[in-house]
Amino acid sequence: MDLVDAFEKHHKNFELVFVALTTYDKDLRPYITKVQAAAVAMLDDLRRYQN
């Protein structure tokens, strides 16, 4: 969730925006980073097998 999404979702309630962004950074971002790294590794493997 980025800042714009948080503001749209919470209608400029700054406290809720901050909580949403903090939750995203703390809980979701590490998971997303792990999934992205796994996807890159899988693509690298596929490219290796194709060559």
C-alpha positions as CSV (number, residue, x, y, z in Angstrom):
1,M,0.0,0.0,0.0
2,D,1.4,3.4,-0.9
3,L,0.6,6.7,0.6
4,V,-2.1,7.6,-2.0
5,D,-3.9,4.3,-1.5
6,A,-3.8,4.8,2.3
7,F,-5.3,8.3,2.0
8,E,-8.0,7.1,-0.4
9,K,-8.9,4.2,1.8
10,H,-8.9,6.1,5.1
11,H,-10.3,9.4,3.8
12,K,-7.4,11.6,5.0
13,N,-7.6,10.2,8.6
14,F,-3.9,10.6,9.3
15,E,-3.8,8.2,12.2
16,L,-5.3,5.4,10.1
17,V,-3.1,6.2,7.2
18,F,0.0,5.9,9.4
19,V,-1.2,2.6,10.9
20,A,-2.0,1.2,7.4
21,L,1.5,2.1,6.1
22,T,3.2,0.8,9.2
23,T,1.3,-2.5,9.0
24,Y,2.2,-2.8,5.3
25,D,5.9,-2.2,5.9
26,K,6.1,-4.4,8.9
27,D,3.9,-7.4,7.9
28,L,3.4,-7.4,4.1
29,R,6.5,-6.0,2.6
30,P,8.9,-8.8,3.9
31,Y,6.5,-11.4,2.4
32,I,6.3,-9.6,-0.9
33,T,10.1,-9.2,-1.0
34,K,10.4,-13.0,-0.4
35,V,7.9,-13.8,-3.2
36,Q,9.6,-11.5,-5.6
37,A,13.0,-13.0,-4.9
38,A,11.6,-16.5,-5.4
39,A,10.0,-15.4,-8.7
40,V,13.4,-13.9,-9.9
41,A,15.2,-17.2,-9.0
42,M,12.6,-19.2,-10.9
43,L,12.9,-17.0,-14.0
44,D,16.7,-17.3,-13.8
45,D,16.4,-21.1,-13.6
46,L,14.0,-21.1,-16.6
47,R,16.4,-19.0,-18.6
48,R,19.3,-21.3,-17.8
49,Y,17.3,-24.4,-18.9
50,Q,16.3,-22.7,-22.2
51,N,20.0,-21.9,-23.1
